[in-house]
Amino acid sequence: MRIRELAIADMDDAQRAVAEEAIAGKRGRIPAPLRAWLHSPELGRRAQKLGEFVRYDTCLPAALSELAILVTARHWTSHFEWYAHKRDGLAAGIDPAVISAIAERRAPKLTDTKAKLVHDYTKVLLATGRVPDDLHAAATEALGERGVVDLVGIIGYYALVALTLNAFDIGLPDGEKPELEP
């Protein structure tokens, strides 16, 4: 890791409060990017609360959220994010062939309209920073306005996560190997 790992005993009061809040929350642990964010406790507090919301409390079902997260992880080649969310995506019911296609930068065969829209919206937004009117309208019709706002929040938050993990070289757990090619 490119940043000093903080043990709870080494944290100042503000850092400890953020770490304890994360542990007491829905995750029950300190998420990987928080290991860097703790060096800026207020950023860490706000980011982990946003993360808790986009991970567990949006209006999108888990399979659609995890699909967006996997596309984001693949876009940034974020190995830890991919490692964590591949497992979650499978648990949410995403077809392993879809996950493999995303990993290989191929278009996945998605038969569900909402899943296809989430995939395409995420890919286009990350690639261009914009979404064409027709794709936005189709996503809004399928997911609702709140669904599209939540989707953009998921994409944005997990882009922050991917960039944090990559910038600070927060690696995989011992014994795990990267699955994504550059």
Backbone torsions as a table, in degrees:
resi	resn	phi	psi	omega
1	MET	NA	143.4	-179.1
2	ARG	-89.4	9.6	179.3
3	ILE	-138.3	148.2	-176.6
4	ARG	-63.7	128.3	175.5
5	GLU	-75.1	131.5	-179.4
6	LEU	-103.8	121.6	169.9
7	ALA	-80.4	152.2	-179.8
8	ILE	-51.5	-41.4	-178.2
9	ALA	-65.1	-22.9	-178.3
10	ASP	-93.2	-4.4	-176.0
11	MET	-82.4	148.0	171.1
12	ASP	-78.0	177.2	-174.7
13	ASP	-59.3	-42.8	-178.5
14	ALA	-65.6	-44.3	178.8
15	GLN	-63.1	-43.9	-179.8
16	ARG	-62.0	-41.6	179.7
17	ALA	-61.2	-41.9	179.1
18	VAL	-66.0	-45.3	179.5
19	ALA	-61.5	-44.8	-179.2
20	GLU	-66.5	-35.6	177.0
21	GLU	-64.1	-41.8	178.0
22	ALA	-64.3	-44.2	-179.7
23	ILE	-64.0	-37.3	-179.6
24	ALA	-78.1	-13.3	-177.3
25	GLY	-81.7	-165.3	-175.9
26	LYS	-64.6	-24.8	179.5
27	ARG	-75.8	-37.5	-178.5
28	GLY	75.8	13.2	-178.0
29	ARG	-160.1	174.8	173.7
30	ILE	-87.8	114.4	179.7
31	PRO	-68.7	154.7	-173.0
32	ALA	-51.2	-49.2	-177.0
33	PRO	-67.4	-23.8	178.7
34	LEU	-64.2	-22.3	176.9
35	ARG	-59.7	-32.5	174.4
36	ALA	-86.9	-45.3	-175.6
37	TRP	-61.0	-23.9	178.8
38	LEU	-59.8	-21.7	177.9
39	HIS	-72.4	-12.0	171.5
40	SER	-130.8	82.5	-168.3
41	PRO	-54.3	-38.3	-179.3
42	GLU	-68.7	-41.4	173.4
43	LEU	-59.3	-46.4	179.8
44	GLY	-58.8	-44.0	-179.1
45	ARG	-62.2	-48.1	-176.9
46	ARG	-69.6	-42.8	-178.0
47	ALA	-66.0	-41.4	-178.1
48	GLN	-69.9	-30.9	176.1
49	LYS	-69.0	-42.4	175.5
50	LEU	-61.5	-43.6	178.6
51	GLY	-59.7	-41.1	178.2
52	GLU	-61.4	-41.3	179.1
53	PHE	-66.2	-52.4	-175.1
54	VAL	-68.7	-22.7	178.8
55	ARG	-81.1	-37.6	-170.0
56	TYR	-120.0	-18.0	-167.1
57	ASP	-126.1	11.8	176.6
58	THR	-75.5	173.1	179.0
59	CYS	-82.1	-6.3	-179.1
60	LEU	-83.0	141.4	175.3
61	PRO	-66.4	157.4	-175.2
62	ALA	-54.3	-40.5	-177.7
63	ALA	-62.3	-38.9	179.4
64	LEU	-72.8	-40.9	176.7
65	SER	-60.8	-48.2	-178.1
66	GLU	-65.5	-33.7	176.2
67	LEU	-61.5	-47.3	178.4
68	ALA	-61.9	-40.0	179.9
69	ILE	-65.5	-42.7	179.2
70	LEU	-64.6	-40.5	177.5
71	VAL	-63.3	-39.7	178.3
72	THR	-66.3	-45.1	178.4
73	ALA	-60.2	-41.8	179.5
74	ARG	-66.3	-42.1	180.0
75	HIS	-55.4	-44.6	-177.3
76	TRP	-93.0	1.5	-174.5
77	THR	46.2	55.3	-180.0
78	SER	-95.6	101.1	-172.3
79	HIS	-62.7	-44.0	-178.5
80	PHE	-67.8	-43.0	179.0
81	GLU	-60.1	-43.2	178.2
82	TRP	-62.7	-48.2	-180.0
83	TYR	-54.0	-49.2	-176.3
84	ALA	-69.9	-41.9	-171.4
85	HIS	-90.9	-15.0	171.0
86	LYS	-63.3	-46.3	178.5
87	ARG	-60.7	-45.2	-179.7
88	ASP	-67.6	-36.8	177.6
89	GLY	-64.0	-43.0	176.7
90	LEU	-62.5	-42.9	179.0
91	ALA	-64.0	-29.6	179.5
92	ALA	-82.6	-4.2	175.9
93	GLY	100.6	10.5	176.5
94	ILE	-71.2	132.3	-179.7
95	ASP	-60.4	131.1	178.2
96	PRO	-55.3	-31.6	178.5
97	ALA	-65.8	-34.0	176.7
98	VAL	-66.8	-44.6	179.8
99	ILE	-63.4	-41.8	177.9
100	SER	-62.6	-42.4	179.3
101	ALA	-61.5	-44.2	178.5
102	ILE	-61.5	-44.6	179.6
103	ALA	-59.1	-36.3	-177.5
104	GLU	-90.3	7.4	-179.8
105	ARG	60.5	34.1	174.3
106	ARG	-105.9	155.7	176.3
107	ALA	-71.1	122.7	179.6
108	PRO	-75.5	152.7	175.5
109	LYS	-85.6	101.1	-178.7
110	LEU	-110.7	119.8	179.9
111	THR	-91.8	-22.2	178.6
112	ASP	-80.5	125.3	-177.4
113	THR	-58.5	-45.7	-178.7
114	LYS	-63.2	-42.4	179.3
115	ALA	-63.0	-42.4	178.8
116	LYS	-62.5	-41.7	179.1
117	LEU	-65.9	-42.0	177.6
118	VAL	-62.0	-45.7	178.5
119	HIS	-59.0	-52.4	-175.4
120	ASP	-65.9	-42.3	179.5
121	TYR	-60.5	-46.1	-179.2
122	THR	-63.6	-48.4	-179.4
123	LYS	-58.5	-48.6	-176.5
124	VAL	-67.3	-44.1	-179.5
125	LEU	-61.5	-44.1	179.9
126	LEU	-68.5	-36.3	-177.0
127	ALA	-74.9	-34.5	-171.4
128	THR	-120.6	-15.1	-176.0
129	GLY	77.8	6.7	-179.6
130	ARG	-145.2	167.7	175.7
131	VAL	-132.9	128.8	178.6
132	PRO	-61.3	151.8	-177.5
133	ASP	-54.0	-43.7	-176.1
134	ASP	-66.5	-39.7	178.0
135	LEU	-68.4	-41.3	178.6
136	HIS	-63.2	-43.5	-179.8
137	ALA	-63.6	-42.4	179.5
138	ALA	-65.0	-42.1	178.8
139	ALA	-65.0	-41.2	179.4
140	THR	-64.4	-40.0	178.2
141	GLU	-64.6	-40.9	-176.8
142	ALA	-78.5	-39.1	-172.5
143	LEU	-105.1	-15.5	-173.9
144	GLY	83.2	162.9	-179.8
145	GLU	-61.6	-43.8	178.9
146	ARG	-61.8	-40.0	179.2
147	GLY	-60.7	-41.2	179.5
148	VAL	-70.6	-39.7	176.5
149	VAL	-62.1	-45.5	177.9
150	ASP	-62.1	-39.7	178.9
151	LEU	-61.1	-47.4	179.1
152	VAL	-62.7	-36.6	175.9
153	GLY	-62.8	-41.8	177.5
154	ILE	-61.9	-48.9	-179.0
155	ILE	-59.6	-47.4	-178.3
156	GLY	-64.2	-45.0	-179.4
157	TYR	-63.9	-45.5	-177.3
158	TYR	-73.9	-19.2	168.8
159	ALA	-67.5	-43.6	175.8
160	LEU	-59.4	-43.7	178.9
161	VAL	-61.4	-49.1	-178.2
162	ALA	-60.1	-44.4	-179.3
163	LEU	-66.9	-37.4	176.8
164	THR	-64.0	-48.6	-179.4
165	LEU	-60.6	-41.6	-179.2
166	ASN	-71.7	-44.8	-176.6
167	ALA	-63.2	-38.7	-176.9
168	PHE	-99.2	8.9	175.4
169	ASP	50.5	49.0	177.5
170	ILE	-80.4	107.7	-169.8
171	GLY	-84.1	179.2	178.7
172	LEU	-74.4	159.1	174.2
173	PRO	-59.6	154.2	179.1
174	ASP	-51.6	136.2	177.3
175	GLY	88.9	-11.1	179.1
176	GLU	-93.4	145.6	179.7
177	LYS	-118.4	145.3	177.6
178	PRO	-59.2	138.8	178.0
179	GLU	-101.4	-16.6	-174.5
180	LEU	-95.7	133.6	172.0
181	GLU	-80.3	153.8	178.2
182	PRO	-57.4	NA	NA
